[in-house]
Amino acid sequence: MRKIVSCEFNMDTACVELRLEDGTLFSIDCTAVENEVANSMYQRSELDWLIYNDPLAYAELILNGAPELYLKAVTQKTPLD
């Protein structure tokens, strides 16, 4: 994969935008990703945390193609007994 020069979340478009060293621009539609891979509010919350706090990790997660595995590993539903 080519080197990422900059990565940031654009609130106006709800996209994580990446610029690669060769000048290529990527825009990841965060709403579409959440609708496709998140099955619960816990998974959506985890993705939102990544988007706002570590957009580079979010982008790498999506570009590597394993968001479902990540979400299964970090989110667990526990009943409130």
Helices and strands as residue ranges (DSSP letters): E 4-10, E 15-20, E 25-29, H 30-37, H 41-53, H 55-64, H 67-74
